[in-house]
Amino acid sequence: MNKPKFIGLDTRYEIADGQCLQRIHMDGAASPLAAEIAQTTMQNMLPHYSNTHSYVHSSAHISTKALTWATDITLDFVGAKSDVYTAIYSGSGATAAINRVARGLSIARKERNIVLVSAMEHHANDLPHREQGNQVIYIPLTGEGANQGAVDLIALEKLLSKHRDQINYVAVSMVSNVTGIVNPVTEIARLAHKHDALLIVDGAQAIAHIPIELSQSDPSNEIDFFIFSGHKLYTPGSPGILIAKKTLLKQMGGQDLGGGSVSEVSYHDYELQTEFPYREQSGTPNILGAIALAAVMQALEQYGKDNINRHNRELILSLVSSLSKQPNIVIYGDQDSQRTGAIAFNHSQIDHGLLAAILNDYYAIAVRNECFCAHPYVSSMLKEELWKLDLDDISPDQEQAYINAKRGMVRISISLYNNQSDIDYLINSIKEISLKINEYQKHYKSMPDGSYLHKSFSLNWQDYLDL
Ligand SMILES: Cc1ncc(COP(=O)(O)O)c(C=O)c1O
């Protein structure tokens, strides 16, 4: 089966020297390019678009059936048996779904007010747990500082034993959105359950890279709540997804209420639907996005999830290997840990904001920099470097800007549409930038927030859109 096609691989942008270059997209960890099948499915669906929950007219029939099909495909895509798990569409991404679970579990298991959260989380899998009045204890990672690895299973087990009967749940990401380091989620599930805690896994960075098998032969190894965003799986405009065990959802309150999730409503009372996903799906879900996402999942499944895993993992290995041979480069995270999807690095002679700007402005390479909504994790890896900063020659009013310019990293992420020539081009560009840094630097002014602005070149977004 052929690799799915993607939209925007031939997009060209004018760059600072007046050339027009084909953009190389290496920012898929934020949002990858769209799969063509997502667009085709939306186009095919639009003439039949209707709200769901009815079979009375033909469009409603098509939409209702297609959404049920999409839910089934979604469960299959993550290897979740439908007698145990349900799939719920939530808001625009993973953030809404994680907030939903944090709220529900805090209500359902309020006698347990400790939550264990890994020290490498995106804010989306950290702040919602703090917000529910829980005491959050951070699970240490293996290694130290810039060389931290995955969740430290020995430390986790100690925390689980020490706070037994007080821990509501453990929350970890399957893959870090900063370092691409992969956590051993099956082992984490086993440990959490052994100590009567539940497990929430943020799969936002795993879903496009690793084959997921939620249903296991031993249920004590199963993840209770698995969450991801459709836009991270080549489907912009698609919903967030919560895959949850139905038995747990039944014990949880805190869902959004409204039409669709209730069976009987009087002026004084209401009854929730008994069936999933309806009981959890109030209001009109993102029908179009959910169906497009399922079509993408089907295409990826047909191409082969193992092929995808291998392709992305090999490119990351190649990237790490080439980048680490360059002078002045530090790649964050334990070098022996398993990684996929993304890596973060710094060049000791070039601030993260400047390097990211030059890559875009002179090479049309799209990467991301700063702290990637994972400030505590990024800070913990940069701590030593920031401590070593010599602020003696910096005037007090420039101090914060100087620190901001150093507090961050550059992240390269790999998607299914990237290939070895993208990596070669990136590495050659970094080599050239290193040699010509003084020349490039003259064209930029540094901003108080740590970013760098080109003095004479800027992109006019309206030139690119018919708006
Ligand atoms: C690991 C991780 N979790 C959660 C999120 C939040 O996803 P969304 O913005 O789609 O809600 C992101 C987004 O980058 C992420 O990388």
The ligand as an ORCA input file, in Angstrom:
! r2SCAN-3c Opt
* xyz 0 1
  C       2.264     15.931     24.657
  C       1.159     16.907     24.372
  N       0.050     16.865     25.120
  C      -0.982     17.694     24.897
  C      -0.921     18.634     23.908
  C      -2.080     19.554     23.719
  O      -2.734     19.267     22.526
  P      -3.879     20.218     21.991
  O      -3.249     21.567     21.814
  O      -4.258     19.596     20.704
  O      -4.973     20.240     22.996
  C       0.214     18.740     23.108
  C       0.318     19.753     22.058
  O       1.364     20.069     21.563
  C       1.283     17.835     23.340
  O       2.402     17.860     22.607
*
